[in-house]
Amino acid sequence: MGGGGTRILVTGGAGFIGSAVCRQLVAGGAARVVNVDKLTYAGNLDSLRTIEGQANYVHYRADIGNERGMLEIMRHERRSTR
Ligand SMILES: NC(=O)c1ccc[n+]([C@@H]2O[C@H](COP(=O)([O-])OP(=O)(O)OC[C@H]3O[C@@H](n4cnc5c(N)ncnc54)[C@H](O)[C@@H]3O)[C@@H](O)[C@H]2O)c1
């Protein structure tokens, strides 16, 4: 899984599978990996320490069931990474 040059939204990216996906996409050179995770008991930011702070990675603590919140994240991402 590379992801080179593309912008990718990962939901549940602080979970077991999602954190591995985020790490791999960032290492693979994705233009931007946007992780939306509300951090339930299953979310663990420790598994993302190696990519935290990298220019092509960002985490938003938000519920993907919140439509307005998701639209706001997407608008913000579009503005800040145009
Ligand atoms: N050590 C291990 O072997 C291990 C550890 C954890 C999980 N697992 C297995 O992995 C599989 C599940 O992994 P997974 O990564 O799919 O799930 P997960 O439960 O590990 O992670 C789900 C993630 O989604 C987030 N989330 C949940 N609802 C959300 C919402 N509405 N909005 C935003 N974020 C939300 C949670 O905060 C969490 O970070 C299961 O089979 C489980 O048994 C194995």
The ligand as a Gaussian input file, in Angstrom:
#p B3LYP/6-31G(d) Opt

LIG

0 1
 N       -3.634000      -7.027000      19.557000
 C       -4.571000      -7.473000      18.744000
 O       -4.458000      -8.548000      18.185000
 C       -5.782000      -6.628000      18.487000
 C       -5.944000      -5.394000      19.105000
 C       -7.084000      -4.633000      18.800000
 C       -8.032000      -5.140000      17.916000
 N       -7.822000      -6.363000      17.348000
 C       -8.764000      -6.885000      16.403000
 O       -8.811000      -6.006000      15.289000
 C      -10.148000      -5.941000      14.809000
 C      -10.731000      -4.551000      14.938000
 O       -9.784000      -3.588000      14.612000
 P      -10.264000      -2.193000      14.102000
 O       -9.038000      -1.387000      13.846000
 O      -11.272000      -2.385000      13.014000
 O      -11.098000      -1.633000      15.322000
 P      -10.610000      -0.957000      16.661000
 O      -11.733000      -1.216000      17.611000
 O       -9.230000      -1.333000      17.031000
 O      -10.578000       0.607000      16.285000
 C      -11.702000       1.331000      15.908000
 C      -11.321000       2.814000      15.953000
 O      -12.440000       3.553000      15.480000
 C      -12.678000       4.634000      16.334000
 N      -14.099000       4.930000      16.238000
 C      -15.148000       4.141000      16.579000
 N      -16.317000       4.756000      16.322000
 C      -15.983000       5.979000      15.778000
 C      -16.755000       7.079000      15.301000
 N      -18.100000       7.078000      15.321000
 N      -16.106000       8.168000      14.822000
 C      -14.754000       8.215000      14.797000
 N      -13.973000       7.186000      15.246000
 C      -14.577000       6.086000      15.722000
 C      -12.223000       4.184000      17.700000
 O      -11.879000       5.263000      18.551000
 C      -11.018000       3.309000      17.354000
 O       -9.829000       4.044000      17.347000
 C      -10.969000      -6.887000      15.656000
 O      -11.008000      -8.137000      15.011000
 C      -10.171000      -6.939000      16.937000
 O      -10.427000      -8.102000      17.686000
 C       -6.715000      -7.092000      17.616000

